[in-house]
Amino acid sequence: MLLKKQGRMKSPIWLHFIEKPLLNSSHYEAKCKYCSGKMGGVLANILKHLKEEYPKVNNEFRISLYELINTNNNTKKIEINVHVLNPLN
């Protein structure tokens, strides 16, 4: 994962975007390196954009994109399970 100055780790998906100035206190604008499309830098928006644009990039990138999406989905499932099992935390 990529390091940030503060807060949690950045997703490696940001390697495919140019980080623009902050839109608000916690989200940057993201500019796609492949099509120059711009969007709010929320990970869900970025993943959606890449899923729609993936035919424009090579097979190696597509494979890594699907691995990242699956990793994100698995992480979310684990976090949800932890919260259900430990409701006081």
N, CA, C and O atoms as a GROMACS GRO file, in nm:
protein
  356
    1MET      N    1   0.083  -0.119   0.000
    1MET     CA    2   0.000   0.000   0.000
    1MET      C    3   0.088   0.125   0.000
    1MET      O    4   0.203   0.123   0.044
    2LEU      N    5   0.031   0.231  -0.049
    2LEU     CA    6   0.101   0.358  -0.052
    2LEU      C    7   0.085   0.430   0.081
    2LEU      O    8  -0.016   0.415   0.149
    3LEU      N    9   0.185   0.507   0.118
    3LEU     CA   10   0.179   0.580   0.244
    3LEU      C   11   0.117   0.717   0.224
    3LEU      O   12   0.137   0.781   0.121
    4LYS      N   13   0.043   0.762   0.322
    4LYS     CA   14  -0.011   0.897   0.326
    4LYS      C   15   0.056   0.969   0.442
    4LYS      O   16   0.109   0.906   0.533
    5LYS      N   17   0.052   1.101   0.438
    5LYS     CA   18   0.111   1.178   0.548
    5LYS      C   19   0.034   1.154   0.677
    5LYS      O   20   0.094   1.145   0.784
    6GLN      N   21  -0.099   1.145   0.669
    6GLN     CA   22  -0.183   1.122   0.786
    6GLN      C   23  -0.290   1.021   0.750
    6GLN      O   24  -0.315   0.994   0.632
    7GLY      N   25  -0.353   0.965   0.852
    7GLY     CA   26  -0.467   0.877   0.829
    7GLY      C   27  -0.428   0.738   0.783
    7GLY      O   28  -0.315   0.693   0.804
    8ARG      N   29  -0.524   0.671   0.720
    8ARG     CA   30  -0.500   0.533   0.681
    8ARG      C   31  -0.421   0.523   0.551
    8ARG      O   32  -0.397   0.623   0.483
    9MET      N   33  -0.381   0.402   0.519
    9MET     CA   34  -0.301   0.376   0.400
    9MET      C   35  -0.382   0.403   0.274
    9MET      O   36  -0.504   0.384   0.273
   10LYS      N   37  -0.315   0.446   0.171
   10LYS     CA   38  -0.378   0.469   0.041
   10LYS      C   39  -0.384   0.339  -0.036
   10LYS      O   40  -0.294   0.256  -0.028
   11SER      N   41  -0.491   0.322  -0.110
   11SER     CA   42  -0.504   0.204  -0.195
   11SER      C   43  -0.408   0.212  -0.312
   11SER      O   44  -0.382   0.321  -0.364
   12PRO      N   45  -0.352   0.098  -0.355
   12PRO     CA   46  -0.265   0.099  -0.472
   12PRO      C   47  -0.337   0.140  -0.600
   12PRO      O   48  -0.272   0.167  -0.701
   13ILE      N   49  -0.468   0.145  -0.597
   13ILE     CA   50  -0.546   0.188  -0.713
   13ILE      C   51  -0.508   0.331  -0.752
   13ILE      O   52  -0.524   0.370  -0.868
   14TRP      N   53  -0.458   0.409  -0.655
   14TRP     CA   54  -0.417   0.547  -0.682
   14TRP      C   55  -0.298   0.554  -0.777
   14TRP      O   56  -0.269   0.661  -0.830
   15LEU      N   57  -0.229   0.444  -0.800
   15LEU     CA   58  -0.119   0.444  -0.896
   15LEU      C   59  -0.168   0.473  -1.037
   15LEU      O   60  -0.090   0.511  -1.124
   16HIS      N   61  -0.298   0.456  -1.060
   16HIS     CA   62  -0.357   0.475  -1.192
   16HIS      C   63  -0.428   0.610  -1.206
   16HIS      O   64  -0.494   0.636  -1.306
   17PHE      N   65  -0.413   0.694  -1.105
   17PHE     CA   66  -0.477   0.825  -1.104
   17PHE      C   67  -0.379   0.932  -1.061
   17PHE      O   68  -0.283   0.906  -0.989
   18ILE      N   69  -0.405   1.053  -1.106
   18ILE     CA   70  -0.330   1.169  -1.061
   18ILE      C   71  -0.413   1.236  -0.953
   18ILE      O   72  -0.530   1.268  -0.973
   19GLU      N   73  -0.351   1.257  -0.839
   19GLU     CA   74  -0.421   1.318  -0.727
   19GLU      C   75  -0.422   1.469  -0.745
   19GLU      O   76  -0.316   1.533  -0.751
   20LYS      N   77  -0.540   1.526  -0.753
   20LYS     CA   78  -0.558   1.670  -0.770
   20LYS      C   79  -0.588   1.732  -0.634
   20LYS      O   80  -0.593   1.660  -0.534
   21PRO      N   81  -0.608   1.864  -0.627
   21PRO     CA   82  -0.635   1.929  -0.497
   21PRO      C   83  -0.758   1.872  -0.425
   21PRO      O   84  -0.845   1.811  -0.486
   22LEU      N   85  -0.761   1.895  -0.295
   22LEU     CA   86  -0.873   1.848  -0.212
   22LEU      C   87  -1.005   1.907  -0.260
   22LEU      O   88  -1.014   2.026  -0.290
   23LEU      N   89  -1.107   1.821  -0.266
   23LEU     CA   90  -1.243   1.867  -0.295
   23LEU      C   91  -1.312   1.910  -0.166
   23LEU      O   92  -1.391   2.004  -0.164
   24ASN      N   93  -1.279   1.838  -0.058
   24ASN     CA   94  -1.331   1.871   0.075
   24ASN      C   95  -1.223   1.832   0.176
   24ASN      O   96  -1.108   1.811   0.138
   25SER      N   97  -1.258   1.822   0.301
   25SER     CA   98  -1.157   1.798   0.404
   25SER      C   99  -1.090   1.661   0.396
   25SER      O  100  -0.984   1.642   0.456
   26SER      N  101  -1.150   1.566   0.324
   26SER     CA  102  -1.090   1.432   0.324
   26SER      C  103  -1.076   1.366   0.188
   26SER      O  104  -1.014   1.260   0.179
   27HIS      N  105  -1.129   1.424   0.081
   27HIS     CA  106  -1.123   1.360  -0.050
   27HIS      C  107  -1.058   1.450  -0.155
   27HIS      O  108  -1.088   1.569  -0.166
   28TYR      N  109  -0.968   1.389  -0.230
   28TYR     CA  110  -0.902   1.458  -0.340
   28TYR      C  111  -0.981   1.435  -0.469
   28TYR      O  112  -1.058   1.340  -0.479
   29GLU      N  113  -0.961   1.522  -0.565
   29GLU     CA  114  -1.012   1.495  -0.699
   29GLU      C  115  -0.915   1.397  -0.763
   29GLU      O  116  -0.794   1.407  -0.742
   30ALA      N  117  -0.967   1.303  -0.840
   30ALA     CA  118  -0.884   1.204  -0.906
   30ALA      C  119  -0.895   1.222  -1.057
   30ALA      O  120  -1.004   1.238  -1.111
   31LYS      N  121  -0.780   1.218  -1.126
   31LYS     CA  122  -0.778   1.227  -1.272
   31LYS      C  123  -0.718   1.098  -1.325
   31LYS      O  124  -0.605   1.062  -1.292
   32CYS      N  125  -0.794   1.027  -1.408
   32CYS     CA  126  -0.752   0.898  -1.463
   32CYS      C  127  -0.632   0.918  -1.555
   32CYS      O  128  -0.631   1.007  -1.640
   33LYS      N  129  -0.530   0.833  -1.539
   33LYS     CA  130  -0.411   0.842  -1.623
   33LYS      C  131  -0.435   0.787  -1.764
   33LYS      O  132  -0.355   0.811  -1.854
   34TYR      N  133  -0.546   0.713  -1.784
   34TYR     CA  134  -0.571   0.650  -1.913
   34TYR      C  135  -0.663   0.732  -2.002
   34TYR      O  136  -0.644   0.736  -2.124
   35CYS      N  137  -0.764   0.796  -1.943
   35CYS     CA  138  -0.860   0.870  -2.025
   35CYS      C  139  -0.873   1.016  -1.984
   35CYS      O  140  -0.947   1.091  -2.047
   36SER      N  141  -0.803   1.056  -1.881
   36SER     CA  142  -0.807   1.193  -1.826
   36SER      C  143  -0.941   1.230  -1.766
   36SER      O  144  -0.968   1.347  -1.740
   37GLY      N  145  -1.027   1.130  -1.742
   37GLY     CA  146  -1.154   1.156  -1.674
   37GLY      C  147  -1.130   1.201  -1.531
   37GLY      O  148  -1.037   1.156  -1.466
   38LYS      N  149  -1.216   1.292  -1.483
   38LYS     CA  150  -1.203   1.343  -1.347
   38LYS      C  151  -1.322   1.299  -1.264
   38LYS      O  152  -1.434   1.289  -1.314
   39MET      N  153  -1.297   1.274  -1.136
   39MET     CA  154  -1.404   1.233  -1.044
   39MET      C  155  -1.362   1.263  -0.902
   39MET      O  156  -1.245   1.291  -0.875
   40GLY      N  157  -1.459   1.257  -0.811
   40GLY     CA  158  -1.427   1.269  -0.669
   40GLY      C  159  -1.343   1.150  -0.628
   40GLY      O  160  -1.369   1.038  -0.672
   41GLY      N  161  -1.244   1.173  -0.545
   41GLY     CA  162  -1.148   1.069  -0.511
   41GLY      C  163  -1.194   0.970  -0.406
   41GLY      O  164  -1.116   0.931  -0.319
   42VAL      N  165  -1.319   0.929  -0.412
   42VAL     CA  166  -1.370   0.824  -0.324
   42VAL      C  167  -1.338   0.691  -0.391
   42VAL      O  168  -1.362   0.675  -0.511
   43LEU      N  169  -1.285   0.597  -0.316
   43LEU     CA  170  -1.240   0.471  -0.374
   43LEU      C  171  -1.348   0.402  -0.456
   43LEU      O  172  -1.318   0.345  -0.561
   44ALA      N  173  -1.472   0.405  -0.412
   44ALA     CA  174  -1.581   0.341  -0.486
   44ALA      C  175  -1.597   0.404  -0.625
   44ALA      O  176  -1.618   0.332  -0.723
   45ASN      N  177  -1.586   0.536  -0.635
   45ASN     CA  178  -1.595   0.604  -0.765
   45ASN      C  179  -1.479   0.564  -0.856
   45ASN      O  180  -1.498   0.541  -0.975
   46ILE      N  181  -1.362   0.556  -0.797
   46ILE     CA  182  -1.242   0.522  -0.874
   46ILE      C  183  -1.252   0.379  -0.928
   46ILE      O  184  -1.224   0.355  -1.045
   47LEU      N  185  -1.293   0.285  -0.844
   47LEU     CA  186  -1.307   0.146  -0.887
   47LEU      C  187  -1.413   0.134  -0.996
   47LEU      O  188  -1.393   0.062  -1.094
   48LYS      N  189  -1.525   0.203  -0.979
   48LYS     CA  190  -1.632   0.199  -1.080
   48LYS      C  191  -1.579   0.251  -1.213
   48LYS      O  192  -1.604   0.192  -1.318
   49HIS      N  193  -1.508   0.361  -1.209
   49HIS     CA  194  -1.452   0.419  -1.331
   49HIS      C  195  -1.359   0.320  -1.400
   49HIS      O  196  -1.368   0.300  -1.521
   50LEU      N  197  -1.270   0.258  -1.325
   50LEU     CA  198  -1.175   0.164  -1.385
   50LEU      C  199  -1.244   0.041  -1.441
   50LEU      O  200  -1.202  -0.011  -1.544
   51LYS      N  201  -1.349  -0.005  -1.375
   51LYS     CA  202  -1.424  -0.120  -1.428
   51LYS      C  203  -1.484  -0.086  -1.564
   51LYS      O  204  -1.486  -0.169  -1.654
   52GLU      N  205  -1.534   0.037  -1.578
   52GLU     CA  206  -1.596   0.079  -1.704
   52GLU      C  207  -1.491   0.106  -1.812
   52GLU      O  208  -1.520   0.087  -1.930
   53GLU      N  209  -1.372   0.148  -1.774
   53GLU     CA  210  -1.269   0.188  -1.869
   53GLU      C  211  -1.166   0.078  -1.896
   53GLU      O  212  -1.077   0.098  -1.980
   54TYR      N  213  -1.174  -0.035  -1.828
   54TYR     CA  214  -1.066  -0.134  -1.836
   54TYR      C  215  -1.036  -0.185  -1.977
   54TYR      O  216  -0.922  -0.224  -2.000
   55PRO      N  217  -1.130  -0.188  -2.073
   55PRO     CA  218  -1.091  -0.235  -2.207
   55PRO      C  219  -0.982  -0.150  -2.272
   55PRO      O  220  -0.917  -0.195  -2.367
   56LYS      N  221  -0.961  -0.028  -2.224
   56LYS     CA  222  -0.860   0.060  -2.282
   56LYS      C  223  -0.719   0.032  -2.231
   56LYS      O  224  -0.623   0.094  -2.278
   57VAL      N  225  -0.706  -0.059  -2.135
   57VAL     CA  226  -0.574  -0.088  -2.077
   57VAL      C  227  -0.538  -0.234  -2.099
   57VAL      O  228  -0.623  -0.313  -2.140
   58ASN      N  229  -0.414  -0.270  -2.073
   58ASN     CA  230  -0.365  -0.404  -2.105
   58ASN      C  231  -0.416  -0.512  -2.008
   58ASN      O  232  -0.472  -0.482  -1.903
   59ASN      N  233  -0.394  -0.638  -2.046
   59ASN     CA  234  -0.441  -0.752  -1.967
   59ASN      C  235  -0.379  -0.756  -1.828
   59ASN      O  236  -0.448  -0.788  -1.731
   60GLU      N  237  -0.251  -0.724  -1.816
   60GLU     CA  238  -0.184  -0.727  -1.686
   60GLU      C  239  -0.255  -0.632  -1.588
   60GLU      O  240  -0.275  -0.665  -1.472
   61PHE      N  241  -0.291  -0.514  -1.638
   61PHE     CA  242  -0.361  -0.419  -1.553
   61PHE      C  243  -0.499  -0.472  -1.514
   61PHE      O  244  -0.540  -0.459  -1.399
   62ARG      N  245  -0.571  -0.531  -1.610
   62ARG     CA  246  -0.704  -0.584  -1.579
   62ARG      C  247  -0.697  -0.688  -1.469
   62ARG      O  248  -0.780  -0.689  -1.378
   63ILE      N  249  -0.599  -0.776  -1.476
   63ILE     CA  250  -0.584  -0.880  -1.374
   63ILE      C  251  -0.557  -0.816  -1.238
   63ILE      O  252  -0.617  -0.854  -1.138
   64SER      N  253  -0.466  -0.718  -1.233
   64SER     CA  254  -0.436  -0.654  -1.105
   64SER      C  255  -0.557  -0.576  -1.053
   64SER      O  256  -0.578  -0.569  -0.932
   65LEU      N  257  -0.637  -0.518  -1.143
   65LEU     CA  258  -0.757  -0.447  -1.102
   65LEU      C  259  -0.855  -0.543  -1.035
   65LEU      O  260  -0.908  -0.512  -0.928
   66TYR      N  261  -0.880  -0.658  -1.096
   66TYR     CA  262  -0.972  -0.754  -1.036
   66TYR      C  263  -0.921  -0.806  -0.902
   66TYR      O  264  -0.999  -0.829  -0.810
   67GLU      N  265  -0.790  -0.823  -0.890
   67GLU     CA  266  -0.733  -0.864  -0.761
   67GLU      C  267  -0.756  -0.758  -0.655
   67GLU      O  268  -0.790  -0.790  -0.541
   68LEU      N  269  -0.738  -0.630  -0.692
   68LEU     CA  270  -0.763  -0.521  -0.597
   68LEU      C  271  -0.909  -0.516  -0.555
   68LEU      O  272  -0.940  -0.497  -0.437
   69ILE      N  273  -0.999  -0.532  -0.651
   69ILE     CA  274  -1.142  -0.529  -0.620
   69ILE      C  275  -1.176  -0.643  -0.525
   69ILE      O  276  -1.248  -0.623  -0.428
   70ASN      N  277  -1.125  -0.763  -0.554
   70ASN     CA  278  -1.152  -0.877  -0.466
   70ASN      C  279  -1.092  -0.856  -0.328
   70ASN      O  280  -1.155  -0.893  -0.229
   71THR      N  281  -0.974  -0.798  -0.320
   71THR     CA  282  -0.912  -0.770  -0.191
   71THR      C  283  -0.998  -0.672  -0.112
   71THR      O  284  -1.021  -0.692   0.007
   72ASN      N  285  -1.045  -0.566  -0.178
   72ASN     CA  286  -1.131  -0.468  -0.111
   72ASN      C  287  -1.260  -0.534  -0.063
   72ASN      O  288  -1.304  -0.507   0.049
   73ASN      N  289  -1.320  -0.618  -0.145
   73ASN     CA  290  -1.444  -0.686  -0.106
   73ASN      C  291  -1.420  -0.778   0.013
   73ASN      O  292  -1.500  -0.781   0.106
   74ASN      N  293  -1.310  -0.853   0.011
   74ASN     CA  294  -1.279  -0.943   0.122
   74ASN      C  295  -1.252  -0.865   0.250
   74ASN      O  296  -1.295  -0.906   0.358
   75THR      N  297  -1.182  -0.754   0.240
   75THR     CA  298  -1.153  -0.671   0.358
   75THR      C  299  -1.281  -0.618   0.418
   75THR      O  300  -1.298  -0.620   0.540
   76LYS      N  301  -1.373  -0.572   0.335
   76LYS     CA  302  -1.499  -0.520   0.386
   76LYS      C  303  -1.578  -0.630   0.456
   76LYS      O  304  -1.637  -0.605   0.561
   77LYS      N  305  -1.578  -0.751   0.400
   77LYS     CA  306  -1.650  -0.861   0.463
   77LYS      C  307  -1.590  -0.893   0.600
   77LYS      O  308  -1.663  -0.918   0.696
   78ILE      N  309  -1.459  -0.892   0.609
   78ILE     CA  310  -1.393  -0.920   0.736
   78ILE      C  311  -1.427  -0.812   0.838
   78ILE      O  312  -1.458  -0.844   0.953
   79GLU      N  313  -1.422  -0.687   0.798
   79GLU     CA  314  -1.453  -0.578   0.890
   79GLU      C  315  -1.596  -0.588   0.940
   79GLU      O  316  -1.622  -0.564   1.058
   80ILE      N  317  -1.689  -0.621   0.853
   80ILE     CA  318  -1.829  -0.634   0.894
   80ILE      C  319  -1.843  -0.748   0.994
   80ILE      O  320  -1.911  -0.733   1.095
   81ASN      N  321  -1.778  -0.862   0.967
   81ASN     CA  322  -1.786  -0.974   1.059
   81ASN      C  323  -1.729  -0.940   1.196
   81ASN      O  324  -1.785  -0.980   1.297
   82VAL      N  325  -1.621  -0.866   1.199
   82VAL     CA  326  -1.561  -0.827   1.327
   82VAL      C  327  -1.656  -0.739   1.405
   82VAL      O  328  -1.672  -0.756   1.526
   83HIS      N  329  -1.721  -0.645   1.338
   83HIS     CA  330  -1.814  -0.556   1.406
   83HIS      C  331  -1.936  -0.632   1.459
   83HIS      O  332  -1.989  -0.598   1.565
   84VAL      N  333  -1.980  -0.732   1.386
   84VAL     CA  334  -2.094  -0.810   1.432
   84VAL      C  335  -2.055  -0.895   1.552
   84VAL      O  336  -2.131  -0.907   1.648
   85LEU      N  337  -1.936  -0.954   1.548
   85LEU     CA  338  -1.892  -1.041   1.657
   85LEU      C  339  -1.850  -0.962   1.781
   85LEU      O  340  -1.860  -1.013   1.892
   86ASN      N  341  -1.804  -0.838   1.763
   86ASN     CA  342  -1.759  -0.755   1.874
   86ASN      C  343  -1.835  -0.622   1.872
   86ASN      O  344  -1.775  -0.519   1.841
   87PRO      N  345  -1.963  -0.621   1.905
   87PRO     CA  346  -2.041  -0.498   1.891
   87PRO      C  347  -1.997  -0.385   1.984
   87PRO      O  348  -2.032  -0.270   1.959
   88LEU      N  349  -1.921  -0.414   2.088
   88LEU     CA  350  -1.878  -0.310   2.181
   88LEU      C  351  -1.754  -0.237   2.132
   88LEU      O  352  -1.718  -0.133   2.188
   89ASN      N  353  -1.686  -0.291   2.029
   89ASN     CA  354  -1.562  -0.229   1.979
   89ASN      C  355  -1.590  -0.134   1.868
   89ASN      O  356  -1.498  -0.073   1.814
   0.00000   0.00000   0.00000
